[in-house]
Amino acid sequence: MSAVLKQCAVIAVAVAALVLAGCSPSAQPPVSNETTAAKAPAGPPQPVTAKTAFWPMYTSARNWATDFVTLSLTLRDVPGYESQGGKGAVWEATFGSPSLRQYRVYSYSIAKIPPDIYRGVVARQALPWGGISRDAMPIEPSGFNVDSDAAYTAAATDAAGWLKKNPNKKLSSFELRNAFRFQTPVWYLMWGDKKSGYVAFVDAATGKVIKK
């Protein structure tokens, strides 16, 4: 065999070795942790604070009226999801339009809850509205600084003595409103009922409990 043929044979063997090495299972790129994590099943939906639910509803309301104002934000109890620490599965926001003389309730849910609660933002039908009053004043988003979890902590601390004596009384109302008598948006929380319950008001701007 000539020198040229020997050199060609050596080159051919080297190329074949490289090709086989590239096809070897050990040369395959490893599966990244990110890919594995992405395929892991998602856990159950977790309750959210008021601010988390509020902004998607607020954004959706822009498609309804250009002059809308926020009138209230309310935590709703639903089957299968227990509200804890100022977080819940379903929040409702009420918006009003002075020009349309209408109000509209929007809901935000972390999951579909039969028979009539759907995941995400849902807007109900607009209804007639008498306009802004002393008991239902607009809530400016810039003044809504204290989230529901912080408001709950402040209210529960204030009610600690009463709650210790009444461990079976559950939180029955949790709402953000703005009324003339407070001069600022407030969180309203009530355990039990109006006859034998405990009510706490928390300033939505400072997080301090307002004494009546």
N, C-alpha and C positions, 0 to 999 in steps of 0.2 A: 504494500500500500504506500502511495507516495506521501510526502510530507503534507501536501495540500489536503489530501483526503483525510489524513489523520487529524489535521487541525479542524476540519469540518465536522468530523465525527465527534470530537471533544466538545465542540460548540453545541452540537445537536443534543448531546447527553445533558449538558448544563442547562439548556433551555427546557428540556423535558422535566428535569428535576425541579426547576422553578415553577413550572405549570402545576406539577403534582403537589408541590408545597402550598400553592395558592388554593388548591381544591381541598386541602386537608381540613377536617373538622376543627382542628386546633387553631386554624387561621381565621375562623369565623368570628366576627365582632361579638363581644359578650353583651348580654341583655342588660341595659342600664337599670338602676334602681328606680328611675323616674318612670320608665315604661311599666315596670312591675307595679308601682304604686298607682299608676293611672288605671290599671285593670282591677284594682281592689274594689270590692263593692262599697258603695257609699253608705254611711250610717244614717240613722233616722234623722229627719229634720229637727233642728233645735230651735226652741223659743227665742225670740229676738226682742230687743229693746224698742222703745217707741220711735227713736230717731231712725233706726234701721228701717222700720216700716213706713215712717212718715214721708221720707223723700221720694220714694217711687210713687206714692199717691199724689204728692205735691206736683211732681213732674207730669203725671197723667192729667191732673186738673187743668193744666195749661192749655190742653186741647179743647177744653169745654168753654172757658171764659177767660178773657184777658185781664179782667179786673177782680178775679176771685180773691177772697180773703179766707183765712183759716179761722174756724169758729170753735172747734173742739177736736180732741184726740182721745180715743177711748179704748181701753183694753177689754176684750170680749172673752168670756169663758166658753169653751167648746168641748164637746165630748172627746175623751181620749188624750187631752193635752192639759196638764195642770200648770197654771201660771205660778211662777216662783221668782222671788227676788226682783220684781219689776219687769220680768220678761214674760212674753206670752206667744201663743200660736197665731192669734188673730187680733189685729188692730183696726180700728175704724177712725177715719177722719171726716169731719163735716166741713164743707166749704160753702161759702155764700157769694153770690154775684149781685152787687148793688144795681148794676145796669139791667140785668135780666130779672131782678126781683125773685130769684130762685136760690135754693140751696140744694146741695147734692152730697150724698154720703158715699165715700169710697172705702173699700176694705182691702186689707193686705193680709194674706194667709201664707204660712210656710208650707202648707200641704192641702191637698184636696180632702175635704171632710164631708162625706155624704150627710144629708141629701143635697144641700144647696150652697156649700162653701167651696170655692175653687182656689187653686193655688195662684199666688201672685196678686195683682191688682185688679179689682172689679169695681165698676162704677154703677151705682143704682140710678134709677130714674130721677131726674130733677123735679123738685116740688116747689110750690109757691113759698115765698119767704117775705116776711114783713120788714126785713132790714135790720140794721145794727141797733141794738138796744143796750141799756145799762147792764143788763144781765147776760148779754151775749155780745161781747166786744171782740174785735179782731185780735188774733195772736200773731205778732210779727215773728217770722222765723229767726230774726237776729236776737230776739229776746228769749228764745227757747233754748237756753244754754244747758240746763240741767236735764239729763236723760232720765228715763223712768227707773232705771236700776238705782241711781243715786238718790232719786226722790223716795223710792221705797225704803232704802236704808235709813234715810233721815226720819221718815214717818214711823217706821217700825221701832227705831230707837226712842222716839218720843212716846210711843204707845207701849213700850216694853212692860211697864208695870201692869197695865190693863190686860195685855195679851197673856201675861203669866197667870193671871187670875181667870182668864177666859180662853183656855187653849183650844177649845172647840169652835171658836168664832173664826170664820174664814173671811178673807178679803172679798168684799161684795161689790165694791166700786173703786175704779181707778181711772181718773180722767184728768185731762188738761183743759182748763178753761180760762177765760179772762172776763172778769166782772169789775164794775166800777168801784165796788167797795174795797177791793184789794189794790187797785192802781197798778197791777202787774199780773201777768199770767201766772196761774197757780196750779199745782197738782193737788187734786182732791182724792183722798183715800179714805175708805170706810170699811171697817171690820164689823160684821154683824149687820144690824139694821138700824134705822133711825130711832127706834124706841129704846133699844138696849145695845147700842153699838159704840164704836169709837171712831171719831172723825179727825183727820189730820190734814192741814193745808201746808203745802211746801212751795216756797217761792221758786218759780221756774228759772229765775235769773241768778239767784244766789245759792239755792239749795237749802236755805234755812227754813225751819218750821215757823209758820205764822200763827201766833196765838190769837184766838178770837177775843 
